[in-house]
Amino acid sequence: STQYSKTFFIVAGEKSADNHGAVLMQAIRTLNPKAQFVGIGGKKMLKVGLKSLEKIERLSIMGFIEVIKHLSFFHKLIKKILEEIKFIQPIQIILIDYPGFNLRLAKKIKDHFNIPITYYISPQLWAWKEGRIEIIRKYIDQMLVIFPFEERWYKERGIKASFVGHPIFDEWSLTSKDNLCSDLKLNCNELIITLYPGSRKQELDRHLPLFIKSAEVLKNKWPNIQFILGLANELKLNNHTVPDWIMIENDNPIKALECADLAFVASGSATLEAAIFNTPMIIVYKMNQLSWYISRLFIKVDYAGMVNIIADEKIMPEYIQEKATVKAITNEAIEIISDRNKREEMKSKLLCIKEKLKGDGASMKAAEKILSLIHSK
């Protein structure tokens, strides 16, 4: 009966993967209308018809200590997944990002079943733990990557990976500046600076006070500048006081990033979002001192911001850890604000990044690869 089975088992462990998973499911369905999906995902994937075995919120745990505390949960979840796979006999497993869990899961699946596994959106092994490459070599049938340099990186290590492009371009359509400004009640003719502190509570706590103090310095210098805070939907401001001249956009924070002339952005996928919208940015990141120390031992890349890693040069300024001070950020901002040419040059460099990543319908390309893996088996 399995050859007529149309079910895919798909796992997304966090919010950005939920976005990518949802557009991927739609693309697979476009090519194969009978496709069904069971697995783990969030709101967006549920909306397009995923039957999910667990709430995605329970999986988005960060940091060494937290993960150790939740080990028995993960252990039980893997058992539950294996039982479900045995029951539904899916035609393929699709794992999206989330390497700590997904690579362990891949091994367990292959120990019990002979089902092809596609891994979509590579763990950033090139930056972190190369040891995981052996798991990929042994247990993953197909690797689909979203950054062009990853394809090369795998090839040099004897693993075939296909670059499909970045799905983020399938997820956001651009809005005109006038429409954005009227949506957000901003004046299009005055400068707009967006504060984008990150989507995790730890990030908000470390970055927001720094961003607000920097905004205050700039506001004193140029009273007409408009400030807007793009606040992730699930975050509460709890112990943070935001001055009333900073607008807060909580429904659709990404719009705040799109309309900005300059953004203060916490390093992460937001730097790519800013690139899509052609928004010049100052990249900032602060973490707990111990985690910072540990990560220094492992990290092999020269930059923190994804846009800089892709460009392989510092096209956007970044201030990390102890370098992230009010003085450094405001001096940089003053330079960018005062010099229109500098802003235009930053924008043209972001356009180059966009060109490099634009896999033209990444989700559809990924869907084609996933379906062709079934036929090749």
N, C-alpha and C positions, 0 to 999 in steps of 0.2 A: 504493500500500500504506500510505502514511503515515496515511490517515484511520483505519485500523484499529490503528495503532501505539498501545501503551498505556504507552510508556516516557517517564518524566520524567527530565531530567538535572538533578541537584541538587548544589549546592556549599555546604558548611559548612567554614569555615576554622579554627574553634577550638572549645574544649570546650563553651562555653555554647551555641554554634550547633548542636553535635552533639545536645545535649538537645532543643533546639527542633525540629531537623530530624527527629529520631526520632518525636516525638509528631505532627508534621505528616504524616509518611509514613503513620503509622497512621490518621490522620484521612482522608487521601486514599483509603487502601485501604478504609476503612469505606464510603465513598461510591462507590468504584470498585474492586471487589475484584480486577480484573485488572491494576491499576496495577503497573508495574515501575519500579525506580529504579537509575540508574547515575550516578556522579559522584564526589564527594569527601566523606567524612565520617569520623566516629570510631566508637568501640566501640558506642555506642548505636544509631547508624544501621545499622551492619553487622548488629547483632543483629536489626533488623527488616527485613533483606533487601537492603540497599544493596550494589551491586557497586562497590567504590571503586577509583579509578585510582591513588591515592597515599595514603600514611599521613598522617593529619591532623597528627601531631606535626611533620612537616617544614614545615607551613605556619604554625605559630604562632610567628612571629618578631616581636619587638617592637623598636621604635626605628629611627631613621634609618640608623645605621651598619650594623646587622645586616642590614637589608633590602638595602642596596647590595651587601653581601658575597654575598648569595644571588640576585642578579639573574638569573644564567644559569639557575639552577634554575627560577625562576618563568617565564622565557622558554620553556624547554623544556616546562614543564607546560602552558602555554597552547596550545602546538602540539599536544601530546598530546590535550588536551581537544577541540580543533577537529577532529582526525582522528576521535576517537571519536564526536563529534556527527554528522559526515558519515556515519559507518558506521551508527549506530543510528537516525538521523532521529527524535529525540524529539519528542513533541507539544508540550512546553513546557520552558523552562529555569526553574529556581527557584534564585535566589541568596539566600543568607542572610547578612545583615550583612557583615563583612569587606571594607569598601569599597575599600581600596587595591588589592586583587586583583580583587574581583568587578566593580567598575565598569570596569576596564581590559578584563576578560574580556567584559563585556556589549558593549562597542564592537566587539571583534574578532568576536564571534559574529554581530552584526548586519551587519558588513562582508561576511560569507560566506553567511549563511543568513537566511531569512525565518521565524524561529521566535519565537513570543511569549515574552517574558521577564517573569517576576514577580520583583520584589525584595521579600523579606520581611525585616522589621526594618531600618528606615532607618539609614543611617549618621548619626551625630549632627551633621549639617551645621549645624544651628542653633547648635551650640557651636563648630564648627570652620570648615571650608572651604566657603564658599558657592559657590566656583567649580565644585564638583562637581555643582551642580544642573543645569548645562547637559547633562552626560552623561546624567543621569536623564531630563531632558526629551526628549532625542533617542533614547535607546536602550532605555528601560525602558517596557514596555507597561502594567505594573500595579505600583503601589507599595502594600504593605500595612504599616501602621505599628502600633506597640504602645503608644505614648503618646498620650493624647488631644490634647495641644497640637500634636503633629506634623502632624495632619491639617489644622489651621488654618494652620500655618506654610507648608505646601506650597500650600494653596489661595490664600493671599495672593500666592504667586509663580506662580500660574497652572498648578499641577500638581495633578491629581486624585489624592489618596491616601486610602485607606480605613483607618480605625482599627478593628482587629479585637480589641483587648484584649491583655493580656500573657500569653504562653504559660506563663510560670513557674507560673501557677495551675493549669495542667493537669498539671504535673510533680510537684507535692508534695502529698501528702495529710497532713493534720494528725494528730498523735499526741497522746494525752492526756498531761498532765504526769507523772502517776504512772507510766505505761508508760515514758516517756522516762527518768525518773530511775532506774527499776529496770534498764532497758537499760544506762544509763551508770554504774550503781552510785553514784548521788548521793543525798543526803538531800533530799527534797522540801521539808522544813520549814526548811532553812537557805538563805540567799541563794546564788545561783549566778551567777558572772561568767564570760563566755566571751571568750576572746581569738581573734580571727578576722583574722589578719594578711594575707590575700590568697593567691591561688593561683599567683602567679609567684615564681620564686626571688628576683628583685630585691625584690619586695614583702616577702617573708619576712625577708630580710636587713635591710631598712630599718625594719620595724615590730616584729618580734618582741622585740628587746632592749628597746625602749621600752615595749612592753606588759608584759614580765616585770618591769621595774623599777617600773612603776606598780602592778602586782599586789603586789609586795613591800611597798610603802608601805601598801596597803590591808589586806594580811594582818597587818601589825604592829598596825594600828589595830583590826581586827575579826578575831581568829583563826578565827572560825567560818565565814567566807566560803569557799565552795568555788570553785576555779578550774579551768576546763577549756579546753584549747587545741584548736580545730577546725583540723586540719592537712590540707590538700589531699592526696589519695591519692598523687599523683605526686611530692610533695615529700619530700626527706630533710632531717633536722635537721643533718646534717654538723657544721658548726662552732658550733652553738648548744647551750648547756647549759640545760636546762629543770629548775627545781627539782622535787624529787619530790612536793611538795604540789600541783603543777599536773598534773591528769590530761591525757592526750593522746588525742584521738579522731581516728583516722586512717582508719578504715573508712568511716565515714559522718559526715564532719565537720559536715554540715548539721544533724544532730541536736543537736550542741553549741549551735548557734545557736538552735534551737527551744526548748531547755529553759531558756535563760538568763533571769535577771531583768534583766540589763544586759549589753551586749556592747561590746567595743572592736572596731570594724570598719574594715578598710581600705576606703576609698571604691571603689565599683565595683558590680557587680550584687549583691554581698552585702548592700548596704543595702536592696535590694528584697526579698531573701530574708528579712532580718530583719523587714521590714514585713509580709510574709505571716504570719510567726509572732507578730507583735505584740510583738517584742522591742525595748525601748528601747535606744538605742545612742549611743555617742560615735564620731563618724566621724573618722578620722585618715588623712592621706596625706602621704607624703614621697617625693620622687623626686630623681634626680640634678639638681644645681644648674643645669646648662646646659639640660637638658630643661625644667626648671621655668621658666627664663628664656624659652625659646623659646615654651613653651605660653602664658605670660602675654601674649605678643604676639598670639596667635590667639584665645584663649578669650573668648567673649562672654557667658558665663553668670555669674550672681552667686554661685553655690554650687558646691561640688564634689560633694556627695552627691546621688545621683539622687532620693532621697525629698524633699530640700529643693528641688531643681529643679522637681519635679512640684507640690509644694505652693506653690511660688513664695514661700516664706518659710522661715526657719531653724527647722524644727520639731524637728530633732535637732542637738545641738551639733557643730560640726566644727572640727578643728585641723589646718591644712594647713602643710606645709613648716616654716619656722622657728617657727611657733606651736605645733607639735606637741612639747611638752616633758612630762617626767614630772610636773612641778608643775601644769601646766595640766590635764592629763588626770586626775590624782588629785583635784585640787580639784573638778573637774566631777563626778567619780564620787562623791565624798563627799557632795556636794549631792544627787545623785540617790538615793543609797542611804539617806540620812538622811530623805528626804521621800517618803513613800509616795504622797501626793497628786500630787507631781510625776511620779512614775512612771505613775500612772493617767492623768494628762493626756497624757503622751507616747504612751501606748498608744492613747488615743482619737484622737489626731492621726494615728497610723499606720493606724487603721481607716479614716479618711477617704481616705487614699492608696489603700488596698485597694479601696475602693468606686469611686474614680476609674478604677482600672486594670482592674477586674474586667470584662473583655469577655465573661465567661460563655462559656467554651469557645472561647478565641481560636484554638486549632489547628483546630477544626472550622470556625469562620468563615473562617479563611484557606484551608482546603481547599475550601470552597464557592466562594470567589472564584476560586481557581486553576482549578477545573473549569469555572466559568462563562466564564472567559476563552477556553477551548478552543471552547466552543459559540458564543461571539459572533464567533469569527474566520470 
